[in-house]
Amino acid sequence: MVVKTASFGISGIDGYLVEVEASSNRGLPRIDLVGLPDAAVKESKDRVTSALRNCGLPISSSHITFNLAPADIKKEGPIYDLPITVNLMMLSGHIRLNLSGSAFIGELSLSGDLRPVNGVLPMTIKARELGYERIFVPSPNASEAAVVDGIEVYPVHDIVELKDFFNGMREITPAKPQPKTKSFSNDFSMDFSQVKGQFEAKRAMEVAAAGSHNILLVGPPGSGKSMLAKRLPSVLPDMTFEEMIETTKIHSIAGALFSDGLIRTRPFRSPHHTVTAVGLGGGGSGNIRPGEVSLAHNGVLFLDELPEFNRSSLEVLRQPIEDSQITITRAGTSCTYPCSVMVVAAMNPCPCGYYGDRNHQCTCSPRKIHNYLNRISGPLLDRFDIQVEVPSVKFDELRSTELSESSAEIKKRVDTAREIQRERFKGSSTLCNAKITPAQLQKFCVIDKDAEAMLRNDFESLHMTARAYDRVLKVARTIADLDQSEIIREEHILEAIQYRMLDRKYWQN
């Protein structure tokens, strides 16, 4: 006798179908698992048989073989406990229904309860795409799976409940899908109105948010670099439903999904400077998992104390920052994760932190300063569109009772600039000025004669690279959008170049 149920696996951020087949044959009571199962999958037979016995559900005393197809892809994790259990219950006569059109995902405890698993959202999306009518998941995963419309999601607490449901003895109410336009409030506790002084740095953060540009903040300790960075999400545009889905899929796969259903606010990831290259970029010795750069997808990756990061870890970011995706290859497998992020970095100008500060004397030698700053490679530095100095705050600024501009006011201008960019790039894969392609640069970054003369002069005097030239134009395009100007004028180029002068100021000394 052969029975079959449907389940799913994860490849990258997408699911794929896994057919769990079971065959009962004469022979000594025994269970075999084939189809490239890893250690966690092989242990399923022990969890499943113990759970069934503890729930008073005897299993067939014969030789049972399970096949996880396709057999040439390695199966990982405990997610196949539930489909294996359902097959055993069908072979043992506890369930007598045809379960075509149904899919099963879940880990089993020895008592028969279902435990939550990672990656339910992308697997549910795949089930809907393949035409499955319903999917059975652990109850803690139900709100996540219910995000997907067009398929019934059944939350299951234990295998006895599932058996009774199929035998018509109990009802399980499908989880209700959340509406795409569900109202929610971006009630950020951190607001730019709380930042005293730092008008130039706040302007730079606004420009960065308007064009999704990477930004580097350089200044002495206590000047407010981290404070500015942590308030950036409060001025970023609201996420689209597609962005919410893609972001939630990544967090679901990584087991970092702590909200009910969708992630509705842009991620803000701030890894410690001791993070490894694998932790930052993704990977692992076993299952390939997304790293911090992918978990920050559609949001902000904040790197505080940038020179303290291991150089090999930072170099992992060079290609993902440019391509908005990272491909991780291990023996026999390869995964690609999206990582369209705004990289915000903060650093001191020297080891003691007070080089160039007007209130404190620097105690570092020129060699120490040079070695400290050169922990960051030139190519990585070039990938920061905006580099801005954050000086120490004056006493009068701290004591001022004048209200600073709120995040809500800044966000209105950012939203207007982003809407201009959406109209400009309609029909292309480009979404913002930071991602303008070389082919689009000449078409959309039109400058007048005065601006061209200024750009030529500064390009030669500052010894800009071709990449720096491109980024100056992209930032100038964003500044012009904030001014709602179609043509990039001289003042736009001037401000953009000011945001590129910081690396020359320090690195040439």
Secondary structure, DSSP 8 states (H G I E B T S, - for coil): -EEEEEEEEEETTEEEEEEEEEEEESSSSEEEEESSB-HHHHTHHHHHHHHHHHTT-----SEEEEEEESTTS-B-SSTTHHHHHHHHHHHTTS--S--TTEEE--EE-TTSBEE--S-HHHHHHHHHHTT-SEEEEEGGGHHHHTTS-SSEEEEESBHHHHHHHHTTSS----B----TT-------S--GGG--S-HHHHHHHHHHHHHT--EEEE--TTSSHHHHHHTGGGGS----HHHHHHHHHHHHHHT---SSS---S--EE---TT--HHHHHEE-SSS-EE-HHHHTTTSEEEESSGGGS-HHHHHTTHHHHHHSEEEEEETTEEEEEE---EEEEEE-SSSSS-TT-SSS-----HHHHHHHHTTS-HHHHHT-SEEEE-----HHHHH--S----HHHHHHHHHHHHHHHHHHTTTSS--SGGG--HHHHHHH--B-HHHHHHHHHHHHHTT--HHHHHHHHHHHHHHHHHTT-SSB-HHHHHHHHHTTHHHHHHHT-
